[in-house]
Amino acid sequence: MERDSKGNIYTEIKNIRLTYVKSANRAPDKDWPGSDVIRIQAYRDGTSKSLHRGAEIPVDKKEDVIDIVSELLKIHKAL
């Protein structure tokens, strides 16, 4: 997997970057203190790597990632 400038792993899907940020790499004054998070960001345009600020989903256990995927599949099924 790719790593960002802070050492967090990430992957990209079209114009979206999904980054896994460990709690140890986050300032204690951030939202969701003590939790790892998955950050979801969109690129600002198709010509640069500049990102919009993104949403962060707390991940306290591995099953939380499965829950995220399950909810995405519910959206897909409803199409």
Secondary structure, DSSP 8 states (H G I E B T S, - for coil): -EE-TTS-EEEEETTEEEEEE-GGGS-TTSSSTTSEEEEEEEBSSSSS--B---EEEEESSHHHHHHHHHHHHHHHHH-
